Structures are given as structure tokens and as C-alpha cells.
Amino acid sequence: MSIVGGCHKAVERAAAAGCDCVQLFTANPRAFQATQARFGFGGSLTKNSNQWRARPIPPDEAARFRAAIAETGLVHPIAHDSYLINLASPNRTLWRRSIDAFITELQRAELLGLRYVVTHPGSFTDGSQSQGLRKVVAALDEIHRQTRGLRAGCLLETTAGQGTSLGWRFEQLAAILDGVRDPDRLGICLDTCHVFAAGYPMGTIRDYRATMKAFDATVGLGKIKAFHLNDSQREAGTRVDRHAHIGRGKMGLEPFRLLLGDRRFREIPMYLETPKSEEDGKDMDEVNLAVLRSLAKPLAPSRKQTNK
């Protein structure tokens, strides 16, 4: 959803669509200049250094954004970082630029009053997985060192595992959290399409509980601070990141019913990231939100959940 005219426009449009919370890019996700937003329920080394320069957010625009949040009653506003950023890159120039760019992302989030910035852990490209994980840890330690005092923190997003991307196995996320000096400044954003495409089943209550048990055993359910809700165009385990409308992809409706009914996540914000489109004159954001809300009924807790 475009926010031409200022960040506050994303809030107004999100509220008009019936959303409860909002996620936005504070600058163009591929070139740090124009601004776009996602709302609802990187990259390669470039010769153009201007792509890494975010347009400053004027104080009056930040004030209008904060006022729009207060007026609409939307909660849990967060940002997603630029797709150029790759904290796992073996290329030192790109790695350093990624660190600087993410620091800027956190500073912009702080100015807008956002609690978190979501990022993909990164891709190790022509390096190795172990090297990539070490680079992410070192990058986050440097980012934390340079942003002491900021309230805005980082959420590592689960990924589908395309190419050499990290974060598609729960163990990779755990390794990052275990490696950084200040893990309390980090959380996890669990993307349903990504987890499914990475090979974690959720289509039956047994599969769903097994996947959540595996996450809890490696990372900890308490580290989940946000969800991205997306169906998947591709089958489980394909490691292909292609989002679909809720219930219209390979996941179907059951995983969303199970997630929305899970009492453990009642206070965790969930953001819609389905394709932007219209059908029969209806905005698909509104259609997807209606589908999700129709599924949101509490499940009977299992014995193990009850004892937690």
C-alpha cells in the first residue's frame, strides 16, 4: 500500500481497511528513497551508493504518524527493513553497508515510535552457512553497540530457505540468539508461508503442535513477537518463497485456524503479507482479513499447553 504523502497515510489506509495493526517500510524496500507500506492483521552489492541513503523523515511527518496511530487506535506498529540489507554477506563492503543501513532503520523506527524492525537474517552467498551465521552475530553485536539507548529492536524473520538464505531452520535462529552478546534485544517474526515452505508441517493439529514444540525446544515460543500471515503458492519443503491469499494456497485454512486459536499467541500481533490485488471490486486485504477473523476461535488446550 503506497504511503505517498507521508508515513501517516499508511496508518489511515490500514484503519480504513479494518486492520488492527500496521507494518510499513519507512523507505523504499529495494532502494532507500521513496516510501511504501505493508499493513495488516538482501540484496547484492550495488555501485549506486545513493540506494543506501534513506530519505530523512521530517519531524512533522513523524509527528503526524504518531498522531495517526493515536487517533486510529492501531496497535503494534512495526517496520520491515530494506531488501538490500544482508547481514550475512561475505563481501565486507556490502556487510558494512548493511550494518550502517540497519542502524539507520532502527533510528527511523525510533523516530516514528516503532517497537521493532523486521529483517531476514541474510544470505551467505558464496561463503558457508557457519560463516554466514558468524557474520550475522558480529553484525548484530555491532548494531547493538551503536544503538545503545534506543527502544526499537530487531525481529529476525523465519525464511523459506531459498538459495543460501539463513533462518529457515529453527536451529539457525537459535544459533544467532545464542551467539549475540545481547539476545534480549532480539525477537522472532514467524512467517507462516516461510515456515511451511521450509518444511515444517502445520496442516493438522498434530503437525501444528509438533512444529511449535520444535520451535519452543530450539528458540523458545517466548521469543516470538510478531507473525506474518501468508498462504504459500508452493508445496511444503520446496524452500520457495511465494505468498498466496489465505486459504487459496498449498497450506489451506487449517494452519491459520490452529494458529489463531492458540491461546499462547493471543497477545502477539499478526500482520497480513498476502499479494496486493482486487477481486470482484474488493480489496484482497479486506477479503483476507475477513477470512482470518472467521477462523479466530480459541482451541481447547492440550494437556501440555495447560501445564505451561
C-alpha positions as CSV (number, residue, x, y, z in Angstrom):
1,M,0.0,0.0,0.0
2,S,1.5,3.3,-1.1
3,I,2.1,6.0,1.5
4,V,2.7,8.8,-0.9
5,G,2.1,11.9,1.2
6,G,3.8,10.6,4.3
7,C,4.0,7.6,6.7
8,H,0.7,8.6,8.3
9,K,-1.1,7.7,5.1
10,A,-0.3,4.1,5.7
11,V,-2.0,4.2,9.1
12,E,-5.1,5.9,7.7
13,R,-5.4,3.4,4.9
14,A,-4.8,0.5,7.2
15,A,-7.6,1.7,9.5
16,A,-9.9,2.2,6.6
17,A,-9.3,-1.4,5.5
18,G,-10.2,-2.6,9.0
19,C,-6.7,-3.5,10.2
20,D,-5.8,-3.6,13.9
21,C,-2.0,-3.2,13.4
22,V,0.4,-1.9,10.8
23,Q,3.7,-2.8,9.3
24,L,5.5,-0.5,7.0
25,F,8.7,0.2,5.1
26,T,10.0,3.6,6.2
27,A,11.8,3.9,2.9
28,N,11.6,2.0,-0.4
29,P,12.4,-1.6,0.3
30,R,14.7,-2.0,-2.7
31,A,16.2,1.5,-3.0
32,F,16.3,3.5,0.2
33,Q,14.5,6.5,-1.3
34,A,10.7,6.5,-2.0
35,T,8.5,5.1,0.8
36,Q,6.0,2.3,0.7
37,A,4.0,0.4,3.3
38,R,2.6,-3.0,4.1
39,F,-0.2,-3.1,6.5
40,G,-2.5,-5.7,8.1
41,F,-3.8,-8.1,10.6
42,G,19.3,-8.9,0.5
43,G,20.4,-7.8,-1.8
44,S,23.5,-7.7,-3.9
45,L,26.3,-5.2,-3.9
46,T,25.3,-2.1,-5.8
47,K,27.5,0.5,-7.4
48,N,24.9,3.2,-6.7
49,S,25.6,4.2,-3.2
50,N,22.5,6.5,-3.3
51,Q,20.4,3.4,-3.0
52,W,21.7,3.1,0.6
53,R,20.7,6.6,1.6
54,A,17.3,6.8,3.2
55,R,15.3,10.0,2.8
56,P,15.3,11.7,6.2
57,I,11.9,11.6,7.9
58,P,11.0,15.2,8.7
59,P,10.0,15.8,12.3
60,D,6.5,17.0,11.3
61,E,5.9,13.8,9.3
62,A,7.0,11.7,12.3
63,A,4.6,13.7,14.5
64,R,1.7,13.1,12.0
65,F,2.5,9.4,12.0
66,R,2.4,9.2,15.8
67,A,-0.8,11.2,15.9
68,A,-2.4,8.9,13.3
69,I,-1.6,5.9,15.4
70,A,-3.2,7.5,18.4
71,E,-6.3,8.7,16.5
72,T,-7.0,5.4,14.7
73,G,-6.3,3.1,17.7
74,L,-4.0,0.9,15.6
75,V,-1.5,-1.0,17.8
76,H,1.9,-2.6,17.5
77,P,3.3,-0.5,14.5
78,I,6.5,-2.0,13.2
79,A,8.7,-1.7,10.2
80,H,10.4,-4.1,7.7
81,D,13.9,-3.3,6.6
82,S,15.3,-2.7,3.1
83,Y,15.8,-5.8,1.0
84,L,19.3,-4.5,0.2
85,I,20.5,-5.4,3.7
86,N,22.4,-8.6,4.0
87,L,24.0,-9.1,7.5
88,A,25.4,-12.5,6.5
89,S,27.2,-11.3,3.4
90,P,30.9,-12.5,3.0
91,N,31.5,-9.3,1.0
92,R,32.9,-6.9,3.5
93,T,31.7,-3.7,1.7
94,L,28.2,-5.0,1.5
95,W,28.3,-6.3,5.0
96,R,29.5,-2.9,6.4
97,R,26.8,-1.1,4.3
98,S,24.2,-3.5,5.6
99,I,25.2,-2.7,9.2
100,D,25.1,1.1,8.6
101,A,21.7,0.7,6.8
102,F,20.2,-1.3,9.6
103,I,21.3,1.2,12.2
104,T,19.5,3.8,10.1
105,E,16.4,1.6,10.1
106,L,16.4,1.4,13.9
107,Q,16.9,5.2,14.2
108,R,14.0,5.8,11.8
109,A,11.9,3.4,13.7
110,E,12.7,5.2,17.0
111,L,11.7,8.5,15.4
112,L,8.3,7.1,14.5
113,G,7.8,5.3,17.8
114,L,8.0,1.8,16.4
115,R,8.9,-1.1,18.6
116,Y,10.6,-3.4,16.1
117,V,12.2,-3.6,12.7
118,V,11.8,-7.0,11.0
119,T,14.8,-8.3,9.0
120,H,15.7,-11.5,7.2
121,P,18.9,-12.9,8.8
122,G,20.7,-12.8,5.4
123,S,22.3,-15.0,2.8
124,F,25.8,-16.4,2.9
125,T,26.1,-16.4,-0.9
126,D,29.5,-17.8,-1.9
127,G,30.5,-18.4,1.8
128,S,29.3,-21.1,4.1
129,Q,26.4,-21.5,6.5
130,S,28.7,-21.4,9.5
131,Q,30.5,-18.3,8.2
132,G,27.2,-16.6,7.5
133,L,25.8,-17.2,10.9
134,R,29.0,-15.8,12.4
135,K,28.7,-12.7,10.2
136,V,25.1,-12.2,11.4
137,V,26.1,-12.4,15.0
138,A,29.0,-10.0,14.5
139,A,26.8,-7.6,12.7
140,L,24.1,-7.6,15.3
141,D,26.6,-7.1,18.1
142,E,28.0,-4.0,16.2
143,I,24.4,-2.7,15.6
144,H,23.6,-3.1,19.3
145,R,26.8,-1.4,20.3
146,Q,26.0,1.6,18.1
147,T,22.3,1.9,19.1
148,R,22.5,1.6,22.9
149,G,19.6,3.5,24.4
150,L,17.2,3.0,21.5
151,R,13.9,1.4,22.4
152,A,13.5,0.0,18.8
153,G,14.8,-3.6,18.5
154,C,15.2,-6.2,15.8
155,L,13.0,-9.2,14.9
156,L,14.6,-12.0,12.9
157,E,12.2,-13.3,10.4
158,T,11.9,-17.0,9.6
159,T,12.6,-17.6,6.0
160,A,11.7,-20.1,3.3
161,G,15.3,-21.1,2.7
162,Q,15.7,-20.0,-0.9
163,G,19.2,-20.2,-2.2
164,T,21.7,-19.6,0.6
165,S,19.3,-17.6,2.9
166,L,19.6,-18.2,6.6
167,G,16.7,-18.5,9.1
168,W,14.8,-21.3,7.5
169,R,15.8,-23.8,10.1
170,F,14.9,-23.1,13.7
171,E,18.4,-24.2,14.7
172,Q,19.9,-21.3,12.7
173,L,17.8,-18.8,14.5
174,A,18.8,-20.3,17.8
175,A,22.5,-20.2,16.9
176,I,22.2,-16.4,16.3
177,L,20.4,-15.8,19.6
178,D,22.9,-17.9,21.4
179,G,25.8,-16.1,19.7
180,V,25.0,-12.5,20.3
181,R,26.0,-10.6,23.4
182,D,22.6,-9.0,24.0
183,P,19.9,-11.5,23.0
184,D,17.3,-9.7,24.9
185,R,17.3,-7.0,22.2
186,L,16.2,-9.6,19.6
187,G,12.9,-11.4,18.9
188,I,11.4,-13.5,16.2
189,C,8.8,-12.8,13.5
190,L,7.3,-16.1,12.4
191,D,6.1,-16.1,8.8
192,T,3.6,-18.8,8.1
193,C,4.4,-19.2,4.4
194,H,8.1,-19.3,5.1
195,V,7.9,-21.9,7.8
196,F,5.6,-24.1,5.7
197,A,7.9,-23.8,2.6
198,A,10.9,-24.6,4.8
199,G,9.4,-28.0,5.5
200,Y,7.6,-27.5,8.9
201,P,4.1,-29.0,8.6
202,M,1.1,-27.3,10.2
203,G,-1.9,-28.8,8.4
204,T,-3.2,-31.0,11.2
205,I,-3.3,-30.3,14.9
206,R,-0.7,-33.0,15.4
207,D,1.6,-31.4,12.9
208,Y,1.0,-27.9,14.2
209,R,1.8,-28.9,17.8
210,A,4.9,-30.8,16.6
211,T,6.2,-27.7,14.8
212,M,5.5,-25.4,17.7
213,K,7.1,-27.9,20.0
214,A,10.2,-28.0,17.8
215,F,10.4,-24.1,17.8
216,D,10.0,-24.0,21.5
217,A,12.7,-26.5,22.1
218,T,15.2,-24.7,19.9
219,V,14.4,-21.0,20.1
220,G,11.6,-20.6,22.6
221,L,8.0,-19.5,21.9
222,G,8.5,-16.5,24.2
223,K,10.9,-15.0,21.5
224,I,8.0,-14.7,19.0
225,K,7.0,-11.0,19.0
226,A,5.1,-11.0,15.6
227,F,3.6,-13.2,13.0
228,H,3.4,-12.7,9.2
229,L,0.3,-14.4,7.9
230,N,0.6,-15.8,4.3
231,D,-0.5,-18.9,2.5
232,S,2.0,-20.5,0.2
233,Q,1.9,-20.9,-3.6
234,R,4.3,-23.8,-3.4
235,E,4.3,-27.1,-1.5
236,A,5.8,-27.8,1.9
237,G,9.5,-28.3,1.9
238,T,10.1,-26.6,-1.5
239,R,12.0,-23.7,0.1
240,V,10.4,-21.4,-2.4
241,D,9.1,-18.0,-1.1
242,R,5.8,-17.2,-2.9
243,H,3.0,-15.8,-0.9
244,A,-0.7,-16.6,-1.6
245,H,-4.1,-15.4,-0.3
246,I,-5.3,-17.0,2.9
247,G,-6.8,-20.5,2.2
248,R,-6.0,-20.3,-1.5
249,G,-2.5,-21.8,-1.5
250,K,-1.0,-25.1,-0.6
251,M,-1.5,-24.5,3.2
252,G,-5.2,-24.2,3.2
253,L,-7.2,-22.8,6.1
254,E,-6.4,-25.3,8.9
255,P,-3.0,-23.9,9.8
256,F,-4.4,-20.5,10.3
257,R,-7.4,-21.8,12.3
258,L,-4.9,-23.6,14.6
259,L,-2.6,-20.6,14.9
260,L,-5.4,-18.1,15.5
261,G,-7.0,-20.4,18.1
262,D,-3.7,-20.9,20.0
263,R,-4.2,-19.1,23.3
264,R,-0.4,-18.8,23.7
265,F,-0.3,-16.2,20.9
266,R,-3.4,-14.2,21.8
267,E,-1.4,-11.1,22.6
268,I,1.1,-11.4,19.7
269,P,0.3,-9.1,16.7
270,M,-0.2,-10.7,13.3
271,Y,0.5,-8.9,10.1
272,L,-1.0,-9.8,6.7
273,E,1.5,-10.0,3.9
274,T,-0.6,-11.5,1.1
275,P,-0.4,-10.3,-2.5
276,K,-1.9,-6.9,-3.2
277,S,-4.8,-7.2,-5.6
278,E,-8.6,-6.8,-6.1
279,E,-11.2,-9.4,-6.9
280,D,-14.7,-8.5,-8.0
281,G,-14.1,-5.0,-6.9
282,K,-13.0,-5.9,-3.4
283,D,-9.6,-5.2,-2.0
284,M,-8.0,-8.6,-1.2
285,D,-6.6,-7.2,2.1
286,E,-10.1,-6.9,3.3
287,V,-11.1,-10.3,2.0
288,N,-8.1,-12.0,3.7
289,L,-8.8,-10.2,7.0
290,A,-12.4,-11.4,6.9
291,V,-11.3,-15.0,6.3
292,L,-8.8,-14.9,9.2
293,R,-11.3,-13.3,11.6
294,S,-13.8,-16.0,10.7
295,L,-11.3,-18.6,11.8
296,A,-10.3,-16.9,15.1
297,K,-11.9,-19.2,17.7
298,P,-10.0,-20.5,20.7
299,L,-8.9,-24.1,20.6
300,A,-9.2,-26.5,23.5
301,P,-5.7,-26.6,25.0
302,S,-3.8,-29.8,25.1
303,R,-2.7,-31.2,28.5
304,K,0.9,-30.0,27.9
305,Q,-0.2,-26.5,26.9
306,T,-2.4,-26.3,30.0
307,N,0.5,-27.2,32.3
308,K,2.8,-24.4,30.8
